[in-house]
Amino acid sequence: MSENKEETVRIYTGSDIIATGLVGRLEEVNITPILRDDEQSGVMFGSGSKFDDQVRVYVRKDELAVAQPIVDAFLKEIEEE
């Protein structure tokens, strides 16, 4: 396995509304996630994707231990509402 701390891991795939809330929670603890929205990219570059309604959120691997419990708690809160 590489020692590169810049490698990322996907922590969420789903709606952009939930992804935006999740990004906010992560930023509260000084984690800056990467948001990948293929639908928006497709609009910009004139192509589509089979995942048009899904956004993916990534964090650096070295931040995963802090980020994962936040993701789990946030998704649990969403389910309970």
C-alpha positions in Angstrom: 0.0 0.0 0.0 1.2 3.5 -0.8 2.2 5.9 1.9 0.8 8.8 -0.1 -1.5 10.8 2.3 -3.2 12.5 -0.7 -4.9 9.2 -1.7 -8.7 9.4 -1.2 -11.5 7.1 -0.3 -15.2 7.4 -1.1 -17.3 7.8 2.0 -20.7 8.6 0.5 -22.6 8.2 -2.8 -26.1 9.6 -3.1 -28.2 12.8 -3.4 -26.5 16.2 -3.6 -28.7 17.5 -0.7 -27.4 14.9 1.7 -23.8 15.2 0.3 -23.9 19.0 0.9 -25.0 18.5 4.6 -22.3 15.9 5.0 -19.7 18.2 3.6 -20.8 20.8 6.1 -20.4 18.4 9.0 -16.9 17.4 7.9 -15.8 20.9 7.4 -16.8 21.6 11.1 -13.9 19.3 12.1 -11.5 20.8 9.5 -11.8 18.0 7.0 -12.2 19.3 3.4 -13.9 16.6 1.4 -13.9 16.3 -2.4 -17.3 16.4 -4.0 -17.7 14.7 -7.4 -20.9 15.5 -9.3 -20.9 13.7 -12.6 -24.2 15.2 -13.6 -22.7 18.7 -13.4 -19.6 17.6 -15.2 -21.8 16.1 -17.9 -23.6 19.4 -18.4 -20.3 21.3 -18.6 -18.7 18.9 -21.1 -21.8 17.7 -23.1 -22.0 14.1 -22.0 -24.0 12.1 -19.5 -23.4 9.4 -16.9 -25.4 6.5 -15.7 -25.1 8.1 -12.2 -26.7 11.4 -13.1 -28.5 11.8 -9.8 -25.7 10.8 -7.6 -22.9 12.8 -6.0 -19.8 11.1 -4.5 -17.9 12.4 -1.4 -14.3 11.6 -0.9 -11.8 12.3 2.0 -8.1 11.7 2.3 -7.3 8.2 3.6 -5.4 9.8 6.6 -8.7 11.5 7.6 -10.9 8.5 7.3 -10.7 7.5 11.0 -12.1 10.9 12.0 -14.6 11.2 9.1 -16.3 7.8 9.2 -18.0 8.2 12.6 -19.2 11.6 11.5 -20.6 10.1 8.2 -22.3 7.3 10.1 -23.9 9.6 12.7 -25.1 12.0 10.0 -26.7 9.3 7.9 -28.4 7.8 11.0 -29.8 11.3 11.8 -31.2 11.6 8.3 -32.8 8.1 8.5 -34.5 9.0 11.8 -36.1 12.2 10.4 
